[in-house]
């Protein structure tokens, strides 16, 4: 039986959380984690982008005010989703026993 190692799926999750789960055919988990990460990433990006847009388009005296707390919450949420996607593969993925391994063990017993 041809299967991939746990490190392969962890590497896919390093690209974006949920990609490894989708490759494992854990579609609900993978899509949910990918969407949650993208929402948190977009939220953090908008927390940075909107004050800059207001700063450069306002005719009032310039004052740049970035809300740090929502930005940190968005970054923390993205990091937590990413870490959970890695932990999920470490805890719940068990590679199937390959047929080649069974043949090797059978030959040693004889």
KELOTI-240534 format. One record per residue: residue number from 0; residue in one letter; y, z, x of N, C-alpha, C, O in turn. Coordinates in nm, 3 decimals, padded with zeros to 5 digits. Example, Ala and Ser with C-alpha at 12.3 -4.5 7.8 and 13.67 -1.06 7.14 Angstrom:
<atoms>
ATOM   nuke   figu       nc2       nc3       nc1      cac2      cac3      cac1       cc2       cc3       cc1       oc2       oc3       oc1
ATOM      0      A   -00.569    00.780    01.319   -00.450    00.780    01.230   -00.330    00.780    01.320   -00.332    00.846    01.424
ATOM      1      S   -00.225    00.708    01.285   -00.106    00.714    01.367    00.003    00.787    01.290    00.114    00.804    01.341
</atoms>
This chain:
<atoms>
ATOM   nuke   figu       nc2       nc3       nc1      cac2      cac3      cac1       cc2       cc3       cc1       oc2       oc3       oc1
ATOM      0      X   -00.118    00.000    00.085    00.000    00.000    00.000    00.123    00.000    00.089    00.130    00.073    00.187
ATOM      1      X    00.220   -00.082    00.053    00.342   -00.094    00.131    00.451   -00.008    00.067    00.488   -00.031   -00.048
ATOM      2      X    00.502    00.090    00.140    00.608    00.176    00.088    00.709    00.199    00.199    00.682    00.176    00.316
ATOM      3      X    00.824    00.245    00.160    00.930    00.274    00.256    00.938    00.425    00.279    00.895    00.504    00.195
ATOM      4      X    00.992    00.462    00.392    01.001    00.603    00.425    01.120    00.668    00.354    01.207    00.599    00.300
ATOM      5      X    01.121    00.798    00.357    01.231    00.874    00.297    01.363    00.840    00.367    01.468    00.835    00.303
ATOM      6      X    01.358    00.818    00.498    01.480    00.787    00.572    01.544    00.655    00.528    01.666    00.640    00.533
ATOM      7      X    01.463    00.560    00.483    01.516    00.435    00.433    01.605    00.459    00.312    01.716    00.406    00.303
ATOM      8      X    01.555    00.539    00.217    01.631    00.567    00.095    01.751    00.656    00.123    01.854    00.643    00.057
ATOM      9      X    01.738    00.747    00.218    01.854    00.826    00.258    01.962    00.738    00.322    02.081    00.760    00.301
ATOM     10      X    01.918    00.639    00.399    02.014    00.545    00.458    02.086    00.463    00.352    02.205    00.436    00.365
ATOM     11      X    02.014    00.423    00.248    02.080    00.352    00.138    02.183    00.440    00.070    02.289    00.393    00.029
ATOM     12      X    02.153    00.568    00.057    02.248    00.659   -00.005    02.368    00.686    00.084    02.472    00.732    00.035
ATOM     13      X    02.358    00.660    00.212    02.474    00.674    00.297    02.576    00.563    00.268    02.696    00.582    00.291
ATOM     14      X    02.530    00.450    00.219    02.623    00.344    00.178    02.703    00.387    00.056    02.826    00.378    00.054
ATOM     15      X    02.633    00.434   -00.044    02.695    00.487   -00.166    02.590    00.570   -00.238    02.474    00.531   -00.244
ATOM     16      X    02.631    00.683   -00.292    02.532    00.767   -00.359    02.475    00.696   -00.482    02.548    00.634   -00.559
ATOM     17      X    02.345    00.707   -00.498    02.278    00.644   -00.610    02.206    00.515   -00.574    02.115    00.474   -00.647
ATOM     18      X    02.242    00.451   -00.465    02.178    00.326   -00.426    02.031    00.350   -00.391    01.945    00.270   -00.427
ATOM     19      X    02.004    00.460   -00.322    01.865    00.493   -00.288    01.782    00.521   -00.412    01.666    00.482   -00.419
ATOM     20      X    01.842    00.590   -00.510    01.770    00.618   -00.634    01.742    00.489   -00.711    01.635    00.474   -00.770
ATOM     21      X    01.836    00.398   -00.712    01.815    00.270   -00.780    01.704    00.192   -00.711    01.621    00.130   -00.778
ATOM     22      X    01.700    00.196   -00.578    01.593    00.129   -00.504    01.457    00.194   -00.532    01.354    00.127   -00.527
ATOM     23      X    01.457    00.324   -00.560    01.334    00.394   -00.595    01.295    00.374   -00.741    01.194    00.427   -00.786
ATOM     24      X    01.373    00.298   -00.813    01.354    00.273   -00.957    01.378    00.398   -01.040    01.320    00.414   -01.147
ATOM     25      X    01.462    00.488   -00.989    01.512    00.601   -01.067    01.647    00.557   -01.122    01.752    00.606   -01.079
ATOM     26      X    01.645    00.466   -01.216    01.766    00.399   -01.259    01.869    00.492   -01.322    01.987    00.485   -01.288
ATOM     27      X    01.825    00.580   -01.412    01.922    00.668   -01.479    01.994    00.756   -01.377    02.117    00.767   -01.380
ATOM     28      X    01.919    00.819   -01.288    01.978    00.906   -01.186    02.073    00.827   -01.096    02.185    00.870   -01.068
ATOM     29      X    02.025    00.712   -01.051    02.105    00.633   -00.957    02.234    00.583   -01.016    02.340    00.592   -00.953
ATOM     30      X    02.228    00.530   -01.137    02.349    00.478   -01.200    02.444    00.591   -01.233    02.566    00.576   -01.217
ATOM     31      X    02.391    00.705   -01.278    02.476    00.819   -01.308    02.548    00.869   -01.183    02.668    00.895   -01.187
ATOM     32      X    02.476    00.882   -01.072    02.539    00.929   -00.949    02.641    00.829   -00.896    02.748    00.867   -00.848
ATOM     33      X    02.609    00.702   -00.905    02.702    00.599   -00.859    02.829    00.600   -00.944    02.940    00.590   -00.890
ATOM     34      X    02.815    00.611   -01.076    02.932    00.615   -01.163    03.016    00.741   -01.140    03.138    00.733   -01.134
ATOM     35      X    02.951    00.856   -01.127    03.025    00.979   -01.102    03.102    00.972   -00.970    03.216    01.016   -00.961
ATOM     36      X    03.038    00.915   -00.867    03.107    00.901   -00.739    03.225    00.806   -00.750    03.333    00.834   -00.697
ATOM     37      X    03.206    00.695   -00.819    03.315    00.598   -00.833    03.431    00.656   -00.915    03.547    00.628   -00.884
ATOM     38      X    03.401    00.734   -01.017    03.506    00.798   -01.096    03.584    00.897   -01.011    03.707    00.899   -01.015
ATOM     39      X    03.513    00.980   -00.935    03.580    01.078   -00.849    03.662    01.008   -00.741    03.773    01.051   -00.710
ATOM     40      X    03.608    00.901   -00.684    03.681    00.826   -00.581    03.806    00.761   -00.640    03.912    00.765   -00.578
ATOM     41      X    03.794    00.702   -00.758    03.909    00.638   -00.823    04.015    00.742   -00.860    04.135    00.717   -00.847
ATOM     42      X    03.970    00.859   -00.907    04.064    00.966   -00.942    04.143    01.009   -00.818    04.266    01.022   -00.825
ATOM     43      X    04.075    01.031   -00.707    04.144    01.069   -00.584    04.238    00.962   -00.535    04.347    00.991   -00.487
ATOM     44      X    04.195    00.836   -00.546    04.279    00.724   -00.503    04.406    00.717   -00.587    04.514    00.693   -00.535
ATOM     45      X    04.391    00.739   -00.719    04.508    00.733   -00.807    04.602    00.852   -00.783    04.723    00.839   -00.798
ATOM     46      X    04.546    00.967   -00.746    04.631    01.082   -00.715    04.718    01.055   -00.592    04.826    01.111   -00.580
ATOM     47      X    04.671    00.970   -00.503    04.752    00.931   -00.388    04.844    00.813   -00.419    04.958    00.809   -00.373
ATOM     48      X    04.794    00.719   -00.496    04.867    00.594   -00.517    04.985    00.608   -00.613    05.092    00.553   -00.587
ATOM     49      X    04.968    00.681   -00.723    05.075    00.691   -00.822    05.203    00.754   -00.767    05.311    00.702   -00.796
ATOM     50      X    05.198    00.863   -00.690    05.322    00.914   -00.633    05.389    00.814   -00.537    05.512    00.808   -00.529
ATOM     51      X    05.310    00.739   -00.465    05.369    00.639   -00.375    05.437    00.527   -00.453    05.543    00.480   -00.414
ATOM     52      X    05.375    00.485   -00.562    05.437    00.382   -00.646    05.569    00.433   -00.704    05.669    00.361   -00.704
ATOM     53      X    05.568    00.556   -00.753    05.691    00.613   -00.808    05.797    00.631   -00.701    05.916    00.612   -00.728
ATOM     54      X    05.757    00.666   -00.582    05.851    00.685   -00.472    05.923    00.555   -00.436    06.044    00.554   -00.415
ATOM     55      X    05.848    00.444   -00.430    05.907    00.318   -00.387    05.971    00.239   -00.499    06.048    00.147   -00.472
ATOM     56      X    05.943    00.271   -00.625    06.002    00.195   -00.735    06.112    00.271   -00.808    06.180    00.212   -00.891
ATOM     57      X    06.131    00.398   -00.781    06.230    00.477   -00.851    06.369    00.451   -00.793    06.387    00.435   -00.673
ATOM     58      X    06.466    00.448   -00.882    06.604    00.432   -00.837    06.672    00.568   -00.818    06.785    00.576   -00.771
ATOM     59      X    06.601    00.673   -00.854    06.653    00.807   -00.833    06.645    00.843   -00.685    06.580    00.771   -00.609
ATOM     60      X    06.709    00.951   -00.644    06.694    00.992   -00.503    06.546    01.010   -00.470    06.472    01.073   -00.546
ATOM     61      X    06.504    00.956   -00.357    06.360    00.958   -00.325    06.308    01.100   -00.300    06.367    01.178   -00.226
ATOM     62      X    06.199    01.128   -00.364    06.129    01.255   -00.343    05.981    01.228   -00.362    05.936    01.193   -00.471
ATOM     63      X    05.906    01.243   -00.257    05.762    01.219   -00.262    05.692    01.351   -00.287    05.701    01.445   -00.208
ATOM     64      X    05.620    01.357   -00.400    05.548    01.479   -00.435    05.404    01.442   -00.471    05.378    01.382   -00.576
ATOM     65      X    05.312    01.477   -00.384    05.169    01.451   -00.408    05.104    01.582   -00.452    05.114    01.683   -00.383
ATOM     66      X    05.038    01.578   -00.566    04.966    01.695   -00.615    04.838    01.712   -00.533    04.745    01.632   -00.542
ATOM     67      X    04.834    01.816   -00.454    04.723    01.837   -00.361    04.599    01.890   -00.432    04.487    01.852   -00.396
ATOM     68      X    04.616    01.976   -00.531    04.501    02.039   -00.597    04.413    01.935   -00.667    04.292    01.935   -00.645
ATOM     69      X    04.469    01.846   -00.753    04.381    01.746   -00.814    04.318    01.652   -00.711    04.205    01.606   -00.729
ATOM     70      X    04.390    01.624   -00.605    04.335    01.538   -00.500    04.216    01.606   -00.433    04.114    01.541   -00.409
ATOM     71      X    04.228    01.734   -00.403    04.117    01.806   -00.341    03.998    01.820   -00.436    03.883    01.815   -00.392
ATOM     72      X    04.025    01.838   -00.564    03.917    01.846   -00.662    03.841    01.714   -00.668    03.718    01.713   -00.673
ATOM     73      X    03.913    01.603   -00.666    03.850    01.471   -00.670    03.766    01.447   -00.544    03.654    01.397   -00.553
ATOM     74      X    03.820    01.483   -00.429    03.746    01.466   -00.304    03.622    01.556   -00.303    03.514    01.513   -00.260
ATOM     75      X    03.636    01.679   -00.349    03.522    01.771   -00.353    03.415    01.720   -00.449    03.296    01.730   -00.419
ATOM     76      X    03.456    01.665   -00.563    03.359    01.611   -00.658    03.283    01.493   -00.597    03.161    01.483   -00.613
ATOM     77      X    03.353    01.405   -00.528    03.287    01.291   -00.464    03.189    01.338   -00.357    03.078    01.286   -00.347
ATOM     78      X    03.228    01.436   -00.278    03.140    01.488   -00.174    03.017    01.557   -00.235    02.906    01.541   -00.184
ATOM     79      X    03.037    01.633   -00.342    02.924    01.700   -00.406    02.824    01.601   -00.465    02.704    01.621   -00.455
ATOM     80      X    02.873    01.495   -00.527    02.783    01.392   -00.581    02.706    01.327   -00.468    02.586    01.302   -00.480
ATOM     81      X    02.774    01.299   -00.359    02.710    01.236   -00.244    02.600    01.327   -00.186    02.489    01.282   -00.158
ATOM     82      X    02.634    01.453   -00.168    02.535    01.547   -00.113    02.417    01.565   -00.208    02.302    01.574   -00.164
ATOM     83      X    02.444    01.572   -00.339    02.334    01.588   -00.434    02.242    01.467   -00.429    02.121    01.482   -00.440
ATOM     84      X    02.297    01.348   -00.414    02.211    01.229   -00.409    02.120    01.233   -00.287    02.006    01.185   -00.293
ATOM     85      X    02.168    01.288   -00.176    02.084    01.301   -00.058    01.978    01.410   -00.076    01.862    01.390   -00.042
ATOM     86      X    02.019    01.523   -00.130    01.927    01.634   -00.152    01.819    01.594   -00.252    01.703    01.634   -00.239
ATOM     87      X    01.856    01.517   -00.352    01.760    01.474   -00.453    01.647    01.393   -00.392    01.530    01.411   -00.428
ATOM     88      X    01.679    01.304   -00.301    01.574    01.225   -00.235    01.490    01.315   -00.144    01.368    01.300   -00.139
ATOM     89      X    01.553    01.406   -00.073    01.478    01.494    00.016    01.380    01.581   -00.064    01.266    01.600   -00.021
ATOM     90      X    01.423    01.632   -00.179    01.339    01.722   -00.256    01.234    01.651   -00.342    01.120    01.697   -00.351
ATOM     91      X    01.271    01.540   -00.404    01.186    01.483   -00.509    01.110    01.357   -00.470    01.023    01.314   -00.546
ATOM     92      X    01.139    01.296   -00.355    01.067    01.175   -00.318    00.945    01.209   -00.235    00.955    01.272   -00.129
ATOM     93      X    00.830    01.168   -00.284    00.705    01.182   -00.209    00.645    01.044   -00.194    00.605    00.983   -00.293
ATOM     94      X    00.639    00.992   -00.072    00.581    00.859   -00.056    00.435    00.860   -00.098    00.362    00.955   -00.069
ATOM     95      X    00.393    00.756   -00.167    00.252    00.752   -00.211    00.159    00.742   -00.091    00.194    00.686    00.013
ATOM     96      X    00.041    00.796   -00.108   -00.059    00.788    00.000   -00.102    00.643    00.015   -00.145    00.580   -00.082
ATOM     97      X   -00.090    00.591    00.135   -00.125    00.451    00.159   -00.275    00.431    00.169   -00.349    00.523    00.204
ATOM     98      X   -00.320    00.310    00.137   -00.462    00.278    00.144   -00.509    00.276    00.289   -00.624    00.310    00.318
ATOM     99      X   -00.421    00.236    00.379   -00.459    00.232    00.520   -00.488    00.371    00.573   -00.579    00.389    00.655
ATOM    100      X   -00.413    00.470    00.528   -00.437    00.607    00.573   -00.573    00.657    00.525   -00.644    00.725    00.598
ATOM    101      X   -00.608    00.623    00.401   -00.737    00.666    00.348   -00.852    00.602    00.426   -00.953    00.668    00.451
ATOM    102      X   -00.838    00.475    00.464   -00.944    00.408    00.541   -00.960    00.472    00.677   -01.072    00.489    00.726
ATOM    103      X   -00.847    00.510    00.741   -00.857    00.572    00.872   -00.928    00.707    00.863   -01.010    00.740    00.949
ATOM    104      X   -00.898    00.784    00.760   -00.963    00.914    00.745   -01.111    00.897    00.714   -01.193    00.977    00.761
ATOM    105      X   -01.147    00.796    00.636   -01.286    00.772    00.602   -01.367    00.731    00.725   -01.483    00.770    00.737
ATOM    106      X   -01.308    00.655    00.816   -01.379    00.613    00.935   -01.400    00.730    01.030   -01.500    00.734    01.102
ATOM    107      X   -01.306    00.828    01.032   -01.323    00.942    01.119   -01.436    01.033    01.071   -01.503    01.096    01.153
ATOM    108      X   -01.457    01.041    00.942   -01.560    01.127    00.887   -01.698    01.072    00.921   -01.790    01.151    00.945
ATOM    109      X   -01.715    00.943    00.924   -01.846    00.882    00.953   -01.885    00.909    01.089   -01.992    00.866    01.133
</atoms>
